[in-house]
Amino acid sequence: MKEVTFGERFLFDIQGYLILRGAIDSDLIKAIDHALVKNEAIDHNESWAEGLPVVTAQHFIKDLNVENQVRMNGLPRLDPIFDQLIAHPAILPYLKEFMGEPQLVNTWSISKYVGRGATGWHNGLPTEDYTVRDGVIRSPMVNVVTMITPNQQGDGCFTVIPGSHKKNFKLDPEWSTAGLDTPGAIEITGDPGDVMIFTEALTHAGAAKTTLRRRTTLQYNHVHRNRACPMWDHHNVRHYWLPPSLRERFTPEQKELTRWMDYTIPDRSVSGSERIID
Ligand SMILES: O=C(O)CCC(=O)C(=O)O
C-alpha cells in the first residue's frame, strides 16, 4: 500500500486539501463518464421518496432542483462501475492517514451546464473537529472529489479558502456568494482523473459556470466510523446505505469501508410499512 509522505501530510494540514494529479486512470474515467451520462439521461423510480416531507425530499436519485445542474445520488446503485472509486488504492491510504478508521457515506455526482451560478461557502465539519495531536491528523469527515471532465477556469470548479479549516473568524456574510472575490479564495482546477481530497472543515463552494462544455465531478464522502450513524434520516440513508445484495460484489477493502451498512436499519417506506426499499 502507498505510504503517505511527510510532505503530503504537511500540505494537507496547512491547506486543508491535497490534489492527486492523474490518480485515476483514463479508461476508468471514460467508463464512469459513460455510465453517468446514460443515467443522467433517463428517469429513475423515485417512489422511495413518497411521503417524505417536501422540504427534505430535495435530493432525489436524479436531483434537478438547481438550474443548469444535474446531481445524481447513491452512485453504486446506478452502475457497478462506480464501485471502483470505493477504497481505490490511490485514495485509501490518504483516508486512513487522515481519518484513522474511515467509512464511506454518501456518493454523488454534479454536472454543471452554462449558467449555473456560484454556490455559497459551506463546510461539513466545524473547525474544532479537525485536529492534529502528536503528529497525527484526524479529520472525522473527508471528501474525495474526482474530476471526470476538465475543470478549468470558468467550468464551475470547486473553490476553497486554503487554511480555512483552522480559521478563527466567521466569514463576512457579504462574502457568502462572492466566490473568488472572497479574501484568500482560489479555484481548484485540473484534468479528468485528478482528485482533490479535503477535510470537510475546509470552507468550500462552487464557482459560476460560464463555459459551454459540461463539467462533472464525483464526490465520495467519508466519516470516521464513530460517526457512521446517519441512518436516523430516512431521506439521506436511501443514498448512503447500500443493500447487502449490492455489497456482495464488493472487494474485501470495499466491504470494510462500508462496514457500518451491516449494522444499520435499512431504508423503509415512511408510510409505515416495513417494506425494505432496495
Ligand atoms: O461542485 C461544486 O459546485 C461544489 C459542490 C460542493 O460544494 C459540495 O458538493 O459540497
The ligand as a MOL file (V3000), in Angstrom:
LIG
                    3D

  0  0  0     0  0            999 V3000
M  V30 BEGIN CTAB
M  V30 COUNTS 10 9 0 0 0
M  V30 BEGIN ATOM
M  V30 1 O -19.0730 21.3920 -7.4950 0
M  V30 2 C -19.4710 22.2970 -6.7750 0
M  V30 3 O -20.1280 23.2370 -7.1840 0
M  V30 4 C -19.2020 22.2450 -5.3060 0
M  V30 5 C -20.0130 21.1730 -4.6840 0
M  V30 6 C -19.9720 21.2080 -3.2200 0
M  V30 7 O -19.5800 22.1480 -2.6020 0
M  V30 8 C -20.4150 20.0480 -2.4820 0
M  V30 9 O -20.8620 19.0790 -3.1280 0
M  V30 10 O -20.3340 20.0950 -1.2320 0
M  V30 END ATOM
M  V30 BEGIN BOND
M  V30 1 2 1 2
M  V30 2 1 2 3
M  V30 3 1 2 4
M  V30 4 1 4 5
M  V30 5 1 5 6
M  V30 6 2 6 7
M  V30 7 1 6 8
M  V30 8 2 8 9
M  V30 9 1 8 10
M  V30 END BOND
M  V30 END CTAB
M  END
